[in-house]
Amino acid sequence: MPPASRNGRMQRITNRVFGIGVGEDSETIRRGGFRFVLPLENELHNRLRWFVWLRAHAAVLASAAGVVAWRYDLGVSGVRIVLVAAAIAAYNVFFLFATRRDSLRPILNAHLQITLDWIALIVLTHETGGVNSPVLMFFVFHVIFAALLIPGFGAYVHAGIATGVVAAMGFLESSDVIPHSVPAWTQADPPAGFELLVLVAFFGVVMFVSAFIAWTTANHLRALERGQVLLQRRLSTAVDRLQKANRDLIAMDEEKSRYTRVVTHQLRGPLSSVQSMLRVILDGYSGVLEASPRGMIERAERRVRGLIETVGDLLSVTELDYSAKRGNSTHFNMADLIRTVLGQYQATAALKQIALVHNLADSLMVRADPEDIERAIDNLVDNALKYTPANGQVTVSGRVVENSVIIDVTDTGIGIPPDVQENLFQEFYRAPNAKQHEPVGTGLGLVIVKRAVERWNGTVAVSSDGSSGTRFTLTFPESGQ
């Protein structure tokens, strides 16, 4: 293997063991060719602060233990224990500021904190009985902390360090290289030989089993966190795409509405001109027509009239959509608006010998766009007059019932068969008897009514026995403002 490859491999192994590059401020994950930089558990800084906070309490407890040992002469140096506690507090203050200011890389910060704690623990262990000291159990906690804070195999490294340091301390004490403390709670001599080997072996097993359990649990949590962060990124990307698609759809809808308005406006003018010319011919201003060409021109005039109505209704539909986007609304009395609409149809009603009457309460206050409501009333009155024979009657009534404004448009016309009433509000649908009575029609009038009414939280209903007479009922919430 070339030296460069060997060096690179060793560097990767070292990084993996000590957690370097696996997660300092971030972790790198590749999925499908994309590179994601994920925060190390998203909480490494908070965990380091928690570690500092926990150590502060440990320093206080160590100080208290030193004072108690000094006060009650427990066979250990209370002064040295207090000095170790003071050292713990001193470097804990350093890590407190370093963590708050992010002056140390998180992984380096974690390694330094645990290493200094090992030194403090080994000193406390030596001062409180060596290998026989109850302080040994605190080594387990730091192996767990290493697994939680340091990715990779750092927990195993620290477990090995702890085992080696404890073994060295036991050997030095049993060899009288360093003095052995004999506290009041145990008068045992320092273990040596096979006894020391067994104690260190069991201690090492405890360290490595603790490291394995904590490391496995921490890795599982990290994997779950990575999956959660990746899912959040994917959801965020999906939301961005949906928002873009929604904006594109809105833009397309606005373009469609604009195009429809332009086309209908451009069609209405020429068609009206054609109809006017045909009426001039039919009315005899260009000379007397014979029967054959007159019939053809009458059919052409009816077709053009139907096209003009279709163009007008299409324009009304697009204007309704446009007004919905504007969201214009005002507080007004619907009774005044209805009287204005009925006034425009009085001449038509008189020409067809139909009584057009109203029975309206003085105040029918609603909040809506008056243009929308006018379109709805206009279409209903126009239909009622269109499908009511001579000597009939069209009545528009309005009342307030339980905070609702109710408008009824009733006629004595041809009626609507019950089996087709559910289809009335479909685009371009016309009832069979309506086609027989009036060949020209767009099938959009009631669509306009429904959209205009429902846009302002209203409802529309129809009732007819199918033989004579129809009632359309509009219901709106009453506006008290």
C-alpha positions in Angstrom: 0.0 0.0 0.0 1.4 3.4 -0.9 2.5 5.6 2.0 -0.1 8.3 1.1 -2.9 5.7 1.2 -1.6 4.2 4.5 -1.5 7.7 6.0 -5.0 8.5 4.8 -6.3 5.2 6.2 -4.7 5.8 9.6 -6.0 9.3 9.7 -9.5 8.0 9.1 -9.2 5.4 11.8 -7.9 8.0 14.2 -10.7 10.3 13.4 -13.2 7.5 13.9 -11.8 6.5 17.2 -11.6 10.0 18.7 -14.7 11.3 17.0 -12.8 13.9 15.0 -14.6 15.0 11.8 -17.5 12.7 12.7 -19.1 15.4 14.6 -17.6 18.6 15.8 -20.2 21.3 15.1 -21.8 19.1 12.5 -22.0 15.7 10.9 -21.9 15.0 7.1 -24.3 12.6 5.5 -24.5 11.7 1.9 -27.8 10.5 0.3 -28.4 10.1 -3.4 -25.5 12.3 -4.4 -26.5 15.1 -2.1 -24.4 16.3 0.9 -26.2 17.2 4.1 -24.5 18.8 7.0 -26.4 17.9 10.2 -25.9 19.3 13.7 -24.4 16.8 16.1 -27.6 15.6 17.9 -28.7 19.2 17.4 -28.0 19.7 21.1 -24.2 19.2 21.6 -23.7 22.7 23.0 -26.6 22.2 25.4 -25.2 18.9 26.6 -21.8 20.4 27.2 -23.5 23.1 29.3 -25.4 20.4 31.2 -22.1 18.6 31.8 -20.6 21.8 33.3 -23.7 22.3 35.5 -23.4 18.7 36.8 -19.7 19.2 37.5 -20.4 22.3 39.6 -22.6 20.2 41.9 -19.9 17.5 42.0 -17.4 20.2 43.1 -19.7 21.3 45.9 -20.3 17.7 47.1 -16.5 17.0 47.0 -15.9 20.1 49.1 -18.5 19.1 51.6 -16.9 15.6 51.8 -13.5 17.1 52.4 -14.8 19.3 55.2 -16.6 16.3 56.8 -13.4 14.2 56.5 -11.3 17.0 58.1 -13.9 17.7 60.9 -14.4 14.1 62.0 -10.9 12.7 61.3 -12.0 9.9 58.9 -8.4 8.9 58.1 -8.1 10.8 54.8 -6.8 14.3 54.1 -9.8 16.6 54.0 -7.6 19.5 52.9 -6.4 17.7 49.8 -9.9 16.7 49.0 -11.0 20.3 49.2 -8.1 21.4 47.1 -9.1 18.9 44.4 -12.7 20.2 44.6 -11.3 23.7 44.2 -9.4 22.6 41.1 -12.6 21.0 39.7 -14.4 24.3 40.3 -11.6 26.3 38.6 -11.5 24.4 35.4 -15.3 24.1 35.4 -15.5 27.9 35.3 -13.1 27.9 32.3 -15.3 25.4 30.5 -18.4 27.4 31.4 -17.1 30.5 29.5 -15.6 28.4 26.7 -18.9 26.6 26.1 -20.9 29.8 26.2 -18.6 31.6 23.8 -17.9 28.6 21.6 -14.2 29.3 21.9 -13.4 25.5 21.7 -14.6 23.0 19.2 -17.3 20.9 20.8 -15.5 17.6 20.4 -12.3 19.0 21.7 -14.2 20.6 24.6 -15.8 17.2 25.5 -12.5 15.4 25.4 -10.8 18.0 27.6 -13.6 18.0 30.1 -13.6 14.2 30.5 -9.8 14.0 30.6 -9.5 16.5 33.4 -12.3 14.7 35.3 -10.3 11.5 35.0 -7.3 13.2 36.6 -9.5 14.6 39.4 -11.2 11.3 40.0 -8.0 9.3 40.2 -6.6 11.8 42.7 -9.8 11.5 44.8 -9.7 7.8 44.5 -6.1 7.7 45.7 -6.9 9.9 48.6 -10.0 7.9 49.7 -8.6 4.4 49.7 -7.2 3.6 46.3 -8.7 0.6 44.5 -10.8 0.0 47.6 -12.4 3.5 47.3 -16.1 4.0 46.7 -15.2 6.8 44.3 -14.4 4.2 41.7 -18.1 4.0 40.7 -17.9 7.5 39.4 -15.7 6.3 36.5 -18.8 4.5 35.1 -20.7 7.8 34.9 -17.9 9.4 32.8 -17.8 6.5 30.4 -21.5 7.1 29.9 -20.9 10.8 29.4 -18.2 10.1 26.9 -20.6 7.9 24.9 -23.3 10.6 24.9 -21.0 13.5 24.0 -18.4 12.0 21.7 -19.4 10.1 18.5 -17.2 7.3 17.1 -15.4 5.0 19.6 -14.4 7.7 22.0 -16.3 6.0 24.9 -14.1 2.8 24.5 -11.0 4.9 24.4 -11.9 6.5 27.7 -12.9 3.2 29.2 -9.5 1.9 28.4 -7.8 5.0 29.8 -9.8 4.6 33.0 -8.9 0.9 33.4 -5.2 1.6 32.7 -5.0 4.5 35.2 -6.8 2.5 37.9 -4.5 -0.5 37.3 -1.4 1.8 37.5 -2.6 3.4 40.7 -3.2 0.0 42.3 0.2 -1.3 41.2 2.0 1.8 42.5 0.2 1.7 45.8 0.8 -2.0 46.3 4.5 -1.5 45.5 4.8 1.3 48.0 5.9 3.7 45.2 3.0 6.1 46.3 1.5 6.0 49.8 -1.8 4.2 50.4 -4.5 5.9 52.3 -6.4 3.9 54.9 -9.7 5.7 55.5 -11.9 5.0 58.6 -14.5 3.0 56.5 -11.9 0.3 55.5 -8.7 -0.9 57.1 -7.7 -3.1 54.2 -4.2 -3.0 52.8 -3.9 -2.2 49.1 -4.6 -5.3 47.0 -1.6 -6.8 45.2 -0.8 -9.6 42.8 -3.7 -11.8 41.7 -6.2 -9.9 43.9 -5.3 -6.7 42.2 -5.4 -8.3 38.8 -9.0 -9.7 39.5 -10.2 -6.3 40.8 -8.8 -4.4 37.8 -10.2 -7.0 35.4 -13.7 -6.7 36.8 -13.3 -2.9 36.8 -12.3 -3.0 33.1 -15.2 -5.3 32.3 -17.6 -2.9 34.0 -16.1 0.0 32.1 -16.3 -1.6 28.7 -19.8 -3.0 29.2 -21.0 0.4 30.3 -19.3 2.0 27.3 -20.9 -0.6 25.0 -24.4 -0.1 26.4 -24.1 3.7 26.4 -22.4 3.8 23.0 -25.1 1.6 21.4 -27.9 3.6 22.9 -26.3 6.9 21.8 -25.7 5.7 18.3 -29.3 4.5 18.0 -30.5 8.0 19.1 -28.1 9.6 16.7 -29.4 7.5 13.9 -33.0 8.4 14.8 -32.0 12.1 14.9 -30.3 11.9 11.5 -33.4 10.3 10.1 -35.6 13.0 11.6 -33.4 15.9 10.3 -33.3 14.3 6.8 -37.1 13.9 6.9 -37.4 17.5 8.0 -35.2 18.6 5.1 -37.3 16.5 2.7 -40.5 17.9 4.0 -39.1 21.4 3.7 -38.1 20.7 0.1 -41.6 19.2 -0.6 -43.3 22.3 1.0 -41.1 24.6 -1.1 -42.1 22.7 -4.2 -45.7 22.7 -3.3 -45.6 26.4 -2.7 -43.9 27.0 -6.0 -46.5 24.8 -7.8 -49.3 26.7 -6.0 -47.8 30.1 -7.1 -47.5 28.7 -10.7 -51.2 27.5 -10.6 -52.3 30.9 -9.3 -50.3 32.7 -12.0 -51.8 30.3 -14.6 -55.3 30.9 -13.3 -54.9 34.6 -13.3 -53.5 34.4 -16.9 -56.5 32.2 -17.9 -59.0 34.7 -16.4 -57.2 37.6 -18.1 -57.3 35.8 -21.4 -61.0 35.0 -21.0 -61.9 38.5 -20.2 -59.9 39.8 -23.2 -61.4 37.3 -25.5 -65.0 37.8 -24.4 -64.6 41.6 -24.6 -63.3 41.3 -28.1 -66.1 38.9 -29.2 -68.9 40.9 -27.7 -68.3 44.0 -29.9 -68.3 42.2 -33.3 -71.3 40.0 -32.3 -73.3 43.0 -31.2 -72.5 44.7 -34.5 -73.7 41.6 -36.4 -76.9 41.4 -34.4 -77.6 45.1 -35.0 -77.2 44.7 -38.8 -79.5 41.6 -38.8 -82.1 43.5 -36.8 -81.9 46.4 -39.3 -82.6 43.9 -42.1 -85.4 42.1 -40.2 -87.1 45.4 -39.3 -87.3 46.3 -43.0 -85.0 49.3 -43.0 -83.0 47.8 -45.9 -86.1 46.8 -47.9 -88.8 44.2 -47.8 -87.5 40.6 -47.3 -89.0 37.6 -48.9 -90.0 34.7 -46.8 -87.1 32.4 -47.5 -84.2 34.8 -46.8 -86.1 36.2 -43.9 -86.3 32.8 -42.1 -82.5 32.3 -42.6 -81.7 35.7 -41.2 -84.0 35.2 -38.2 -82.2 32.0 -37.4 -78.9 33.7 -37.8 -80.1 36.5 -35.5 -81.1 34.0 -32.8 -77.8 32.3 -33.1 -75.9 35.6 -32.7 -78.1 36.6 -29.8 -77.3 33.3 -28.1 -73.6 33.8 -28.6 -73.9 37.3 -27.2 -75.6 35.9 -24.1 -72.9 33.2 -23.8 -70.1 35.7 -24.1 -71.8 37.9 -21.5 -72.3 35.0 -19.0 -68.7 33.9 -19.5 -67.5 37.4 -18.8 -69.6 37.4 -15.7 -68.1 34.2 -14.5 -64.5 35.5 -15.0 -65.4 38.8 -13.3 -66.8 36.8 -10.3 -63.4 35.0 -10.0 -61.6 38.3 -10.3 -63.7 40.0 -7.7 -63.1 37.0 -5.3 -59.3 37.7 -5.6 -59.9 41.4 -4.9 -62.0 40.4 -1.8 -64.1 43.7 -2.0 -67.0 43.7 0.4 -69.2 46.4 1.9 -72.0 46.7 4.3 -75.2 47.5 2.4 -79.0 47.2 2.4 -80.0 44.4 -0.1 -83.5 45.8 -0.3 -82.3 48.9 -2.1 -80.3 46.9 -4.5 -83.2 44.6 -5.3 -85.6 47.5 -6.0 -83.0 48.9 -8.4 -82.7 45.6 -10.3 -86.5 45.2 -10.5 -86.8 48.8 -11.8 -84.7 47.8 -14.7 -87.0 44.9 -15.6 -90.4 46.7 -15.3 -90.5 47.5 -19.0 -89.7 43.9 -20.0 -92.3 42.6 -17.6 -95.0 45.0 -18.9 -94.2 44.0 -22.5 -94.7 40.3 -21.7 -97.8 41.1 -19.6 -96.2 39.7 -16.4 -96.8 41.3 -13.0 -93.4 42.0 -11.4 -93.9 42.7 -7.7 -91.9 42.8 -4.5 -92.4 42.3 -0.8 -89.2 43.5 0.9 -88.4 44.3 4.5 -87.1 47.8 5.0 -83.7 46.6 6.2 -81.9 43.6 4.7 -78.3 44.3 5.8 -75.5 42.1 4.5 -71.8 42.3 4.0 -70.7 41.3 0.4 -69.7 42.7 -2.9 -72.8 44.5 -4.3 -71.8 43.6 -7.8 -71.9 39.9 -7.1 -75.3 40.1 -5.4 -76.7 42.2 -8.2 -75.5 39.5 -10.8 -77.3 36.8 -8.7 -80.6 38.8 -8.4 -80.4 39.9 -12.1 -80.0 36.3 -13.3 -82.9 35.0 -11.2 -85.3 37.7 -12.2 -84.3 37.4 -15.9 -84.9 33.6 -15.8 -88.2 34.1 -14.0 -89.5 36.5 -16.7 -88.1 34.3 -19.5 -89.9 31.1 -18.4 -93.1 32.7 -17.2 -96.0 32.9 -19.7 -98.1 36.0 -20.3 -100.5 37.0 -17.5 -98.2 35.3 -14.9 -96.4 36.9 -11.9 -92.9 37.1 -10.6 -92.5 38.0 -6.9 -89.3 38.9 -5.1 -89.6 38.9 -1.3 -87.1 39.5 1.5 -87.2 39.1 5.2 -84.9 38.5 8.2 -85.2 35.3 10.2 -83.0 34.4 13.1 -80.0 36.6 12.0 -80.3 35.4 8.4 -81.4 37.5 5.4 -83.7 35.3 3.2 -84.6 36.3 -0.4 -87.2 34.4 -2.4 -87.7 34.8 -6.2 -90.9 33.1 -7.1 -92.6 32.8 -10.5 -95.7 31.1 -11.9 -93.8 29.8 -14.9 -93.2 26.4 -16.5 -91.6 24.8 -13.4 -88.6 22.5 -13.1 -88.9 18.7 -13.1 -87.8 17.3 -9.7 -85.4 14.8 -11.3 -83.3 17.4 -12.9 -83.2 20.0 -10.1 -79.9 18.7 -8.8 -78.2 19.4 -12.2 -79.3 23.0 -12.4 -76.1 24.5 -11.1 -73.8 22.6 -13.4 -72.1 24.6 -16.1 -74.0 24.7 -19.5 -76.9 22.6 -18.2 -80.5 23.4 -19.1 -83.6 21.6 -18.1 -85.4 19.8 -21.1 -88.6 21.9 -20.7 -86.6 25.1 -20.6 -85.0 24.2 -23.9 -88.4 23.7 -25.4 -89.8 26.9 -24.1 -86.8 29.1 -24.9 -84.3 27.6 -27.4 -81.7 30.3 -26.7 -79.8 30.0 -23.4 -76.3 29.5 -22.1 -76.8 27.2 -19.1 -74.5 29.6 -17.1 -77.0 31.8 -15.3 -77.6 29.6 -12.3 -73.8 28.9 -12.1 -73.3 32.6 -11.8 -76.0 32.8 -9.1 -74.4 29.9 -7.0 -70.9 31.3 -7.2 -71.9 34.8 -6.4 -74.0 33.7 -3.4 -71.6 31.1 -1.9 -68.7 33.5 -2.2 -70.3 35.5 0.6 -71.2 32.6 2.9 -74.7 32.4 1.4 -76.7 29.4 0.1 -79.1 28.9 -2.8 -81.9 26.4 -2.9 -84.6 25.6 -5.5 -88.1 24.2 -5.1 -90.7 23.3 -7.8 -93.3 20.7 -8.3 -92.2 20.4 -11.9 -95.5 21.4 -13.5 -95.9 25.1 -12.7 -94.0 27.7 -10.7 -90.5 27.8 -9.2 -89.0 29.3 -6.1 -85.3 30.1 -5.7 -84.3 31.0 -2.1 -81.1 32.8 -1.2 -79.9 32.9 2.4 -77.2 35.2 3.7 -75.9 35.9 7.2 -77.3 39.2 8.5 -74.6 41.9 9.0 -75.1 44.1 12.0 -72.2 46.4 11.2 
